[in-house]
Amino acid sequence: MADLLSEEAVTTALATLDSWTWAGGSSALVRTAKLPTFLAAIAVVDRVAVIAEQMDHHPDIDIRWRTLTFACATHSKGGVTDLDLRLATQIDEVIAAAV
């Protein structure tokens, strides 16, 4: 299992992630994305679900019409690990391809 990242490591990694936020000491990286349609949003969720299954690491996903909010955290570690950074990067790629 991945190790919990330091606040400095998470802050540094955020510079390479598009539109993700993290309140220092919080337990998750968060990104909200608005897609052009509800069906486009669901297609993004479907693609992310496949990636998450392959990684065996799953984000929390909130769906509100065409707005998606992803939260990446390693719950068993109580915060952000390298797995979350890798998953966030994959989510960015899926969103970029959909908009």
N, CA, C and O atoms as CSV, one atom per row, in Angstrom:
chain,resi,resn,atom,element,x,y,z
A,1,MET,N,N,0.845,-1.183,0.000
A,1,MET,CA,C,0.000,0.000,0.000
A,1,MET,C,C,0.884,1.239,0.000
A,1,MET,O,O,1.964,1.240,0.591
A,2,ALA,N,N,0.433,2.266,-0.649
A,2,ALA,CA,C,1.181,3.514,-0.778
A,2,ALA,C,C,1.251,4.253,0.559
A,2,ALA,O,O,0.380,4.109,1.417
A,3,ASP,N,N,2.298,5.036,0.707
A,3,ASP,CA,C,2.476,5.828,1.927
A,3,ASP,C,C,1.801,7.186,1.799
A,3,ASP,O,O,1.711,7.740,0.703
A,4,LEU,N,N,1.332,7.716,2.909
A,4,LEU,CA,C,0.745,9.045,2.966
A,4,LEU,C,C,1.797,10.074,2.568
A,4,LEU,O,O,2.932,10.019,3.040
A,5,LEU,N,N,1.420,11.011,1.701
A,5,LEU,CA,C,2.363,12.041,1.249
A,5,LEU,C,C,2.387,13.206,2.217
A,5,LEU,O,O,1.398,13.499,2.889
A,6,SER,N,N,3.532,13.866,2.277
A,6,SER,CA,C,3.663,15.052,3.119
A,6,SER,C,C,2.903,16.215,2.482
A,6,SER,O,O,2.589,16.189,1.292
A,7,GLU,N,N,2.619,17.214,3.276
A,7,GLU,CA,C,1.953,18.407,2.767
A,7,GLU,C,C,2.774,19.043,1.647
A,7,GLU,O,O,2.215,19.502,0.651
A,8,GLU,N,N,4.080,19.070,1.806
A,8,GLU,CA,C,4.965,19.640,0.781
A,8,GLU,C,C,4.876,18.844,-0.527
A,8,GLU,O,O,4.828,19.435,-1.606
A,9,ALA,N,N,4.855,17.528,-0.439
A,9,ALA,CA,C,4.781,16.690,-1.641
A,9,ALA,C,C,3.461,16.891,-2.373
A,9,ALA,O,O,3.437,16.951,-3.602
A,10,VAL,N,N,2.373,16.993,-1.633
A,10,VAL,CA,C,1.070,17.202,-2.265
A,10,VAL,C,C,1.019,18.579,-2.916
A,10,VAL,O,O,0.548,18.710,-4.045
A,11,THR,N,N,1.493,19.593,-2.225
A,11,THR,CA,C,1.493,20.952,-2.766
A,11,THR,C,C,2.326,21.023,-4.045
A,11,THR,O,O,1.915,21.665,-5.012
A,12,THR,N,N,3.467,20.385,-4.061
A,12,THR,CA,C,4.313,20.355,-5.250
A,12,THR,C,C,3.611,19.650,-6.401
A,12,THR,O,O,3.653,20.122,-7.537
A,13,ALA,N,N,2.977,18.540,-6.121
A,13,ALA,CA,C,2.282,17.771,-7.160
A,13,ALA,C,C,1.102,18.543,-7.736
A,13,ALA,O,O,0.798,18.407,-8.921
A,14,LEU,N,N,0.439,19.344,-6.927
A,14,LEU,CA,C,-0.710,20.117,-7.418
A,14,LEU,C,C,-0.331,21.061,-8.557
A,14,LEU,O,O,-1.178,21.410,-9.380
A,15,ALA,N,N,0.912,21.467,-8.610
A,15,ALA,CA,C,1.360,22.360,-9.686
A,15,ALA,C,C,1.263,21.677,-11.055
A,15,ALA,O,O,1.211,22.352,-12.083
A,16,THR,N,N,1.237,20.348,-11.068
A,16,THR,CA,C,1.163,19.620,-12.332
A,16,THR,C,C,-0.236,19.097,-12.624
A,16,THR,O,O,-0.463,18.497,-13.674
A,17,LEU,N,N,-1.167,19.313,-11.719
A,17,LEU,CA,C,-2.538,18.825,-11.902
A,17,LEU,C,C,-3.453,19.981,-12.280
A,17,LEU,O,O,-3.383,21.062,-11.695
A,18,ASP,N,N,-4.306,19.741,-13.262
A,18,ASP,CA,C,-5.201,20.766,-13.776
A,18,ASP,C,C,-6.468,20.872,-12.930
A,18,ASP,O,O,-7.255,19.928,-12.866
A,19,SER,N,N,-6.662,22.007,-12.290
A,19,SER,CA,C,-7.913,22.321,-11.596
A,19,SER,C,C,-8.182,21.513,-10.327
A,19,SER,O,O,-9.326,21.466,-9.876
A,20,TRP,N,N,-7.200,20.896,-9.754
A,20,TRP,CA,C,-7.386,20.153,-8.501
A,20,TRP,C,C,-7.090,21.072,-7.322
A,20,TRP,O,O,-6.248,21.966,-7.407
A,21,THR,N,N,-7.793,20.837,-6.230
A,21,THR,CA,C,-7.553,21.606,-5.012
A,21,THR,C,C,-7.282,20.643,-3.857
A,21,THR,O,O,-7.629,19.463,-3.901
A,22,TRP,N,N,-6.660,21.184,-2.843
A,22,TRP,CA,C,-6.364,20.435,-1.630
A,22,TRP,C,C,-6.124,21.444,-0.535
A,22,TRP,O,O,-5.229,22.282,-0.639
A,23,ALA,N,N,-6.907,21.371,0.499
A,23,ALA,CA,C,-6.673,22.235,1.665
A,23,ALA,C,C,-5.656,21.504,2.528
A,23,ALA,O,O,-5.900,20.378,2.960
A,24,GLY,N,N,-4.532,22.133,2.777
A,24,GLY,CA,C,-3.464,21.504,3.542
A,24,GLY,C,C,-3.999,20.716,4.725
A,24,GLY,O,O,-4.744,21.236,5.556
A,25,GLY,N,N,-3.611,19.471,4.782
A,25,GLY,CA,C,-4.048,18.612,5.865
A,25,GLY,C,C,-5.375,17.923,5.600
A,25,GLY,O,O,-5.786,17.062,6.378
A,26,SER,N,N,-6.052,18.282,4.519
A,26,SER,CA,C,-7.319,17.614,4.224
A,26,SER,C,C,-7.044,16.211,3.700
A,26,SER,O,O,-5.904,15.862,3.396
A,27,SER,N,N,-8.082,15.427,3.599
A,27,SER,CA,C,-7.874,14.027,3.256
A,27,SER,C,C,-8.009,13.709,1.773
A,27,SER,O,O,-7.820,12.556,1.387
A,28,ALA,N,N,-8.331,14.695,0.916
A,28,ALA,CA,C,-8.560,14.362,-0.488
A,28,ALA,C,C,-8.165,15.491,-1.431
A,28,ALA,O,O,-8.219,16.671,-1.083
A,29,LEU,N,N,-7.764,15.090,-2.640
A,29,LEU,CA,C,-7.646,16.012,-3.763
A,29,LEU,C,C,-9.024,16.100,-4.389
A,29,LEU,O,O,-9.714,15.088,-4.506
A,30,VAL,N,N,-9.441,17.305,-4.799
A,30,VAL,CA,C,-10.791,17.488,-5.327
A,30,VAL,C,C,-10.745,18.267,-6.633
A,30,VAL,O,O,-10.022,19.255,-6.759
A,31,ARG,N,N,-11.528,17.807,-7.600
A,31,ARG,CA,C,-11.680,18.535,-8.863
A,31,ARG,C,C,-13.144,18.481,-9.288
A,31,ARG,O,O,-13.787,17.433,-9.237
A,32,THR,N,N,-13.651,19.635,-9.708
A,32,THR,CA,C,-14.987,19.728,-10.285
A,32,THR,C,C,-14.845,20.093,-11.751
A,32,THR,O,O,-14.064,20.974,-12.111
A,33,ALA,N,N,-15.610,19.405,-12.594
A,33,ALA,CA,C,-15.566,19.656,-14.039
A,33,ALA,C,C,-16.987,19.718,-14.573
A,33,ALA,O,O,-17.840,18.904,-14.221
A,34,LYS,N,N,-17.219,20.702,-15.431
A,34,LYS,CA,C,-18.516,20.819,-16.094
A,34,LYS,C,C,-18.343,20.315,-17.519
A,34,LYS,O,O,-17.494,20.809,-18.263
A,35,LEU,N,N,-19.145,19.336,-17.893
A,35,LEU,CA,C,-19.103,18.752,-19.220
A,35,LEU,C,C,-20.209,19.363,-20.079
A,35,LEU,O,O,-21.133,19.977,-19.544
A,36,PRO,N,N,-20.130,19.206,-21.397
A,36,PRO,CA,C,-21.109,19.851,-22.267
A,36,PRO,C,C,-22.539,19.318,-22.096
A,36,PRO,O,O,-23.503,20.067,-22.254
A,37,THR,N,N,-22.673,18.036,-21.778
A,37,THR,CA,C,-23.997,17.436,-21.624
A,37,THR,C,C,-23.969,16.408,-20.500
A,37,THR,O,O,-22.905,16.006,-20.029
A,38,PHE,N,N,-25.151,15.996,-20.084
A,38,PHE,CA,C,-25.254,14.940,-19.082
A,38,PHE,C,C,-24.639,13.643,-19.611
A,38,PHE,O,O,-23.912,12.960,-18.889
A,39,LEU,N,N,-24.926,13.308,-20.851
A,39,LEU,CA,C,-24.363,12.080,-21.418
A,39,LEU,C,C,-22.840,12.124,-21.492
A,39,LEU,O,O,-22.181,11.106,-21.279
A,40,ALA,N,N,-22.277,13.289,-21.792
A,40,ALA,CA,C,-20.815,13.432,-21.802
A,40,ALA,C,C,-20.257,13.224,-20.391
A,40,ALA,O,O,-19.207,12.606,-20.217
A,41,ALA,N,N,-20.958,13.737,-19.402
A,41,ALA,CA,C,-20.517,13.564,-18.011
A,41,ALA,C,C,-20.535,12.089,-17.616
A,41,ALA,O,O,-19.596,11.595,-16.992
A,42,ILE,N,N,-21.591,11.401,-17.977
A,42,ILE,CA,C,-21.685,9.976,-17.648
A,42,ILE,C,C,-20.618,9.181,-18.389
A,42,ILE,O,O,-20.076,8.221,-17.842
A,43,ALA,N,N,-20.308,9.562,-19.621
A,43,ALA,CA,C,-19.237,8.896,-20.373
A,43,ALA,C,C,-17.893,9.066,-19.661
A,43,ALA,O,O,-17.093,8.132,-19.616
A,44,VAL,N,N,-17.645,10.254,-19.106
A,44,VAL,CA,C,-16.414,10.477,-18.337
A,44,VAL,C,C,-16.394,9.562,-17.119
A,44,VAL,O,O,-15.378,8.930,-16.834
A,45,VAL,N,N,-17.503,9.490,-16.407
A,45,VAL,CA,C,-17.582,8.607,-15.236
A,45,VAL,C,C,-17.305,7.161,-15.643
A,45,VAL,O,O,-16.585,6.445,-14.947
A,46,ASP,N,N,-17.873,6.738,-16.761
A,46,ASP,CA,C,-17.636,5.367,-17.236
A,46,ASP,C,C,-16.158,5.117,-17.506
A,46,ASP,O,O,-15.629,4.071,-17.131
A,47,ARG,N,N,-15.482,6.074,-18.156
A,47,ARG,CA,C,-14.053,5.908,-18.463
A,47,ARG,C,C,-13.212,5.899,-17.184
A,47,ARG,O,O,-12.285,5.101,-17.040
A,48,VAL,N,N,-13.551,6.796,-16.265
A,48,VAL,CA,C,-12.826,6.836,-14.991
A,48,VAL,C,C,-13.048,5.540,-14.215
A,48,VAL,O,O,-12.126,5.048,-13.564
A,49,ALA,N,N,-14.251,4.984,-14.274
A,49,ALA,CA,C,-14.535,3.733,-13.570
A,49,ALA,C,C,-13.637,2.600,-14.062
A,49,ALA,O,O,-13.161,1.794,-13.262
A,50,VAL,N,N,-13.404,2.534,-15.367
A,50,VAL,CA,C,-12.534,1.500,-15.930
A,50,VAL,C,C,-11.106,1.685,-15.414
A,50,VAL,O,O,-10.459,0.725,-14.996
A,51,ILE,N,N,-10.630,2.908,-15.448
A,51,ILE,CA,C,-9.272,3.197,-14.950
A,51,ILE,C,C,-9.155,2.855,-13.474
A,51,ILE,O,O,-8.179,2.236,-13.051
A,52,ALA,N,N,-10.151,3.258,-12.687
A,52,ALA,CA,C,-10.124,2.998,-11.247
A,52,ALA,C,C,-10.097,1.496,-10.961
A,52,ALA,O,O,-9.389,1.047,-10.059
A,53,GLU,N,N,-10.859,0.728,-11.720
A,53,GLU,CA,C,-10.849,-0.725,-11.540
A,53,GLU,C,C,-9.478,-1.303,-11.864
A,53,GLU,O,O,-8.982,-2.177,-11.153
A,54,GLN,N,N,-8.865,-0.811,-12.945
A,54,GLN,CA,C,-7.534,-1.296,-13.324
A,54,GLN,C,C,-6.510,-0.970,-12.242
A,54,GLN,O,O,-5.605,-1.762,-11.978
A,55,MET,N,N,-6.655,0.192,-11.622
A,55,MET,CA,C,-5.725,0.606,-10.572
A,55,MET,C,C,-6.083,0.011,-9.210
A,55,MET,O,O,-5.266,0.022,-8.289
A,56,ASP,N,N,-7.300,-0.506,-9.087
A,56,ASP,CA,C,-7.851,-0.948,-7.805
A,56,ASP,C,C,-7.784,0.198,-6.786
A,56,ASP,O,O,-7.421,0.017,-5.624
A,57,HIS,N,N,-8.153,1.380,-7.281
A,57,HIS,CA,C,-8.150,2.593,-6.457
A,57,HIS,C,C,-9.262,3.490,-6.982
A,57,HIS,O,O,-9.212,3.922,-8.134
A,58,HIS,N,N,-10.252,3.773,-6.168
A,58,HIS,CA,C,-11.495,4.360,-6.649
A,58,HIS,C,C,-11.749,5.737,-6.042
A,58,HIS,O,O,-11.652,5.913,-4.827
A,59,PRO,N,N,-12.077,6.716,-6.896
A,59,PRO,CA,C,-12.397,8.054,-6.389
A,59,PRO,C,C,-13.844,8.103,-5.901
A,59,PRO,O,O,-14.669,7.271,-6.279
A,60,ASP,N,N,-14.132,9.076,-5.067
A,60,ASP,CA,C,-15.518,9.415,-4.768
A,60,ASP,C,C,-15.972,10.316,-5.908
A,60,ASP,O,O,-15.251,11.232,-6.304
A,61,ILE,N,N,-17.163,10.060,-6.433
A,61,ILE,CA,C,-17.667,10.830,-7.572
A,61,ILE,C,C,-19.064,11.334,-7.245
A,61,ILE,O,O,-19.946,10.566,-6.861
A,62,ASP,N,N,-19.249,12.640,-7.406
A,62,ASP,CA,C,-20.557,13.266,-7.241
A,62,ASP,C,C,-21.022,13.739,-8.615
A,62,ASP,O,O,-20.308,14.475,-9.296
A,63,ILE,N,N,-22.213,13.319,-9.019
A,63,ILE,CA,C,-22.768,13.680,-10.328
A,63,ILE,C,C,-23.960,14.600,-10.107
A,63,ILE,O,O,-24.926,14.225,-9.443
A,64,ARG,N,N,-23.890,15.790,-10.657
A,64,ARG,CA,C,-24.982,16.764,-10.607
A,64,ARG,C,C,-25.217,17.255,-12.023
A,64,ARG,O,O,-24.554,18.185,-12.482
A,65,TRP,N,N,-26.157,16.634,-12.713
A,65,TRP,CA,C,-26.479,16.919,-14.099
A,65,TRP,C,C,-25.224,16.753,-14.944
A,65,TRP,O,O,-24.817,15.618,-15.189
A,66,ARG,N,N,-24.598,17.825,-15.396
A,66,ARG,CA,C,-23.391,17.698,-16.222
A,66,ARG,C,C,-22.141,18.140,-15.477
A,66,ARG,O,O,-21.088,18.332,-16.084
A,67,THR,N,N,-22.254,18.299,-14.175
A,67,THR,CA,C,-21.125,18.693,-13.342
A,67,THR,C,C,-20.690,17.502,-12.492
A,67,THR,O,O,-21.488,16.895,-11.777
A,68,LEU,N,N,-19.409,17.192,-12.592
A,68,LEU,CA,C,-18.828,16.079,-11.847
A,68,LEU,C,C,-17.829,16.609,-10.832
A,68,LEU,O,O,-17.062,17.525,-11.128
A,69,THR,N,N,-17.839,16.038,-9.644
A,69,THR,CA,C,-16.822,16.341,-8.645
A,69,THR,C,C,-16.146,15.033,-8.255
A,69,THR,O,O,-16.794,14.081,-7.822
A,70,PHE,N,N,-14.845,15.013,-8.419
A,70,PHE,CA,C,-14.031,13.846,-8.079
A,70,PHE,C,C,-13.240,14.165,-6.812
A,70,PHE,O,O,-12.694,15.259,-6.671
A,71,ALA,N,N,-13.183,13.213,-5.905
A,71,ALA,CA,C,-12.344,13.325,-4.711
A,71,ALA,C,C,-11.457,12.085,-4.666
A,71,ALA,O,O,-11.941,10.954,-4.638
A,72,CYS,N,N,-10.156,12.324,-4.661
A,72,CYS,CA,C,-9.187,11.229,-4.635
A,72,CYS,C,C,-8.489,11.216,-3.285
A,72,CYS,O,O,-7.825,12.178,-2.899
A,73,ALA,N,N,-8.652,10.110,-2.581
A,73,ALA,CA,C,-8.010,9.933,-1.282
A,73,ALA,C,C,-7.803,8.450,-1.049
A,73,ALA,O,O,-8.558,7.613,-1.544
A,74,THR,N,N,-6.781,8.147,-0.296
A,74,THR,CA,C,-6.553,6.766,0.115
A,74,THR,C,C,-7.097,6.656,1.535
A,74,THR,O,O,-6.413,6.963,2.511
A,75,HIS,N,N,-8.342,6.212,1.620
A,75,HIS,CA,C,-9.051,6.202,2.899
A,75,HIS,C,C,-8.326,5.371,3.961
A,75,HIS,O,O,-8.326,5.728,5.139
A,76,SER,N,N,-7.713,4.268,3.542
A,76,SER,CA,C,-7.024,3.411,4.509
A,76,SER,C,C,-5.802,4.100,5.117
A,76,SER,O,O,-5.321,3.695,6.175
A,77,LYS,N,N,-5.295,5.151,4.439
A,77,LYS,CA,C,-4.141,5.903,4.950
A,77,LYS,C,C,-4.565,7.234,5.562
A,77,LYS,O,O,-3.766,7.893,6.228
A,78,GLY,N,N,-5.810,7.631,5.343
A,78,GLY,CA,C,-6.304,8.877,5.927
A,78,GLY,C,C,-5.846,10.124,5.194
A,78,GLY,O,O,-5.765,11.195,5.795
A,79,GLY,N,N,-5.544,10.005,3.904
A,79,GLY,CA,C,-5.107,11.181,3.164
A,79,GLY,C,C,-4.680,10.854,1.754
A,79,GLY,O,O,-5.149,9.890,1.149
A,80,VAL,N,N,-3.782,11.673,1.239
A,80,VAL,CA,C,-3.361,11.585,-0.153
A,80,VAL,C,C,-2.065,10.784,-0.265
A,80,VAL,O,O,-1.106,10.999,0.477
A,81,THR,N,N,-2.073,9.853,-1.219
A,81,THR,CA,C,-0.886,9.057,-1.518
A,81,THR,C,C,-0.558,9.200,-3.000
A,81,THR,O,O,-1.270,9.877,-3.741
A,82,ASP,N,N,0.514,8.563,-3.416
A,82,ASP,CA,C,0.896,8.577,-4.822
A,82,ASP,C,C,-0.198,7.987,-5.710
A,82,ASP,O,O,-0.355,8.408,-6.856
A,83,LEU,N,N,-0.944,7.032,-5.201
A,83,LEU,CA,C,-2.064,6.466,-5.964
A,83,LEU,C,C,-3.074,7.550,-6.343
A,83,LEU,O,O,-3.609,7.545,-7.451
A,84,ASP,N,N,-3.325,8.459,-5.438
A,84,ASP,CA,C,-4.281,9.546,-5.702
A,84,ASP,C,C,-3.754,10.497,-6.764
A,84,ASP,O,O,-4.513,10.966,-7.612
A,85,LEU,N,N,-2.468,10.780,-6.725
A,85,LEU,CA,C,-1.872,11.648,-7.741
A,85,LEU,C,C,-1.950,10.996,-9.110
A,85,LEU,O,O,-2.263,11.661,-10.098
A,86,ARG,N,N,-1.672,9.707,-9.179
A,86,ARG,CA,C,-1.742,8.995,-10.459
A,86,ARG,C,C,-3.173,8.942,-10.975
A,86,ARG,O,O,-3.411,9.121,-12.169
A,87,LEU,N,N,-4.126,8.696,-10.083
A,87,LEU,CA,C,-5.521,8.661,-10.496
A,87,LEU,C,C,-5.993,10.040,-10.947
A,87,LEU,O,O,-6.705,10.151,-11.945
A,88,ALA,N,N,-5.609,11.085,-10.229
A,88,ALA,CA,C,-5.983,12.456,-10.619
A,88,ALA,C,C,-5.448,12.790,-12.011
A,88,ALA,O,O,-6.143,13.420,-12.808
A,89,THR,N,N,-4.234,12.377,-12.301
A,89,THR,CA,C,-3.653,12.608,-13.632
A,89,THR,C,C,-4.470,11.899,-14.704
A,89,THR,O,O,-4.728,12.464,-15.767
A,90,GLN,N,N,-4.871,10.681,-14.431
A,90,GLN,CA,C,-5.691,9.925,-15.383
A,90,GLN,C,C,-7.056,10.604,-15.576
A,90,GLN,O,O,-7.557,10.683,-16.698
A,91,ILE,N,N,-7.645,11.086,-14.493
A,91,ILE,CA,C,-8.939,11.769,-14.585
A,91,ILE,C,C,-8.793,13.023,-15.434
A,91,ILE,O,O,-9.657,13.309,-16.262
A,92,ASP,N,N,-7.715,13.776,-15.242
A,92,ASP,CA,C,-7.460,14.967,-16.075
A,92,ASP,C,C,-7.450,14.609,-17.557
A,92,ASP,O,O,-8.027,15.325,-18.376
A,93,GLU,N,N,-6.800,13.509,-17.899
A,93,GLU,CA,C,-6.719,13.100,-19.304
A,93,GLU,C,C,-8.097,12.745,-19.857
A,93,GLU,O,O,-8.416,13.089,-20.995
A,94,VAL,N,N,-8.905,12.064,-19.067
A,94,VAL,CA,C,-10.250,11.699,-19.510
A,94,VAL,C,C,-11.103,12.949,-19.712
A,94,VAL,O,O,-11.817,13.057,-20.710
A,95,ILE,N,N,-11.034,13.890,-18.777
A,95,ILE,CA,C,-11.823,15.125,-18.898
A,95,ILE,C,C,-11.356,15.926,-20.115
A,95,ILE,O,O,-12.180,16.426,-20.882
A,96,ALA,N,N,-10.049,16.050,-20.294
A,96,ALA,CA,C,-9.520,16.814,-21.434
A,96,ALA,C,C,-10.001,16.240,-22.767
A,96,ALA,O,O,-10.265,16.986,-23.709
A,97,ALA,N,N,-10.111,14.941,-22.840
A,97,ALA,CA,C,-10.556,14.308,-24.082
A,97,ALA,C,C,-12.054,14.493,-24.303
A,97,ALA,O,O,-12.535,14.339,-25.425
A,98,ALA,N,N,-12.787,14.818,-23.258
A,98,ALA,CA,C,-14.249,14.917,-23.355
A,98,ALA,C,C,-14.772,16.324,-23.594
A,98,ALA,O,O,-15.920,16.498,-24.001
A,99,VAL,N,N,-13.947,17.319,-23.348
A,99,VAL,CA,C,-14.438,18.710,-23.510
A,99,VAL,C,C,-13.953,19.342,-24.795
A,99,VAL,O,O,-14.276,20.496,-25.075
